[in-house]
Amino acid sequence: MYLLIILSKKIKCYFVHNFKLAANNKTMKSIWAKAKERKNGNIEGDKDIVVIGGGIAGFLTAFRLSQSGKQVTLIEANKVLGGVTSKTTAHIDCMESFIYGKMITKSFETTKDFYFFQQEAIQEYENLINEYKIECDFVKVDSYFYTQHKQQELIDEFNSLKDIGADVEFIENPNLPVGEATMAFKLKNQAIFDPIKFLNGLSVNFEIIEGVRVLDIDFKTKTLYTSKNEFRANKIIVATNFPFVNFPGWYFLRMYKSHSYAVAIDKAQDIKGSYLNADESGLTFRNHIDSVIVGGYDHRSGRPYKYQSFDRLYEKGKHLTDDGTLTHQWSANDCVTFDDLPYVGYYSKRSKDIYVITGFGKLGMAKAMASSILISDMINDIPNKYKKLCDPLRKGQCNWSFFKNLLCTLKNLVLMPLVPPFRCVKNIKAGQGKVVFYKGVKTAVYKDEDEKIHAISPYCAHLGCQLKFNPDARTWDCPCHGSRFDIHGNIITAPTTKKQERV
Ligand code: FES
């Protein structure tokens, strides 16, 4: 008996070890199509309308404004559609977590508007796909929200959605393919698609400039300072995931970033819907062609968490496949506001010609479309009933989440830099990164598989918080506002506009 136990442990160890190697050898690549190559525009000269940020929100805003006859330039620091948009799980969904039940206790109207702001956007996706005959694997699905442990919250969420007029249906004794549930409901008329194929299919009547980073904006003169030059614009829209201008706006105090992971496993069964687990793991499931995409395990950027998120996601999804292989794995971070509503509108009180789009939470596809409609209406002087809902200058944001966020920022900005590093480079294993003493100073060091050292400053180039290594994504992440850097210190995501210094 004793021998059998030892043997079974050895066998389990062998499979787990080999599986982990297989998963870890995958490159960080999402399942979505490749973005079309575009002709690069001309950075010289003043512009009429400039959209900064070539993700889905910026792209759709540029598209809509150009369709209304405006002269638009979209400017992107790297490649258009190469950032967070290429790392989504692409649920076009009005659900996310327990939001409506919470929101309705404060305002029925806001809750209702927030739902329809997104639901109407799903219809707009369908309209555009039909109008431009875009092949983008768009499928209308029901979205299942389910739980094992949070029955009362789920009932509250269901009742709130029903009260505001959403098309929801409670499911008695749910028997869902994706996992165990004690309670569930479905929200009808949601969708899934390939976001890059969709955006590739839209006609582009606007100028695109890639490889130019906007470093700052003078709000008085509407001058943009870029990595190449400086120029003026009549209107500017900041759609850079996290807004990069700190003052005015103060967005660094009004949001945080959440990091989440996703895998695609092939040979999958048709799970017939989009699924969101309401429990801690925040798991999501959907099909894409013959694969299943499993997302989740989100955590605040730069916070400690359980490692091997990709392995754990594969474990959650493999039973939905016929011995499927993990073909893709990727991760991204999303901007979360403290009242769960996005910021779409004037960047600050100081300028009516500079706009912001951000704060889409964890499932942002519907909000991206809705925001592009709102900004385009504002610029074209068309009344839009959701302007107040998303007003970045709205009141009521100094809630408990705001203070928690402030404490976290203070800890990482003031306290952590004072803590001396107790480890040295010898303590770092291959494939790991740590903040250690190196060359006599505190340094963020990554040791690659060949034991080569890659050393950068441990203090974030944005405002100076101490970085933390993310072993799954192999990036240095900032716990304050979620800037991310690769092991060489190159920028992966805003708000920073500066690289990390190499040591
Ligand atoms: Fe703000 Fe790092 S992102 S300090």
Boltz pocket constraint, residues with backbone or C-beta under 6 A from the ligand:
constraints:
  - pocket:
      binder: B
      contacts: [[A, 252], [A, 460], [A, 461], [A, 462], [A, 463], [A, 464], [A, 465], [A, 478], [A, 479], [A, 480], [A, 481], [A, 482], [A, 483], [A, 495], [A, 496]]
      max_distance: 6.0
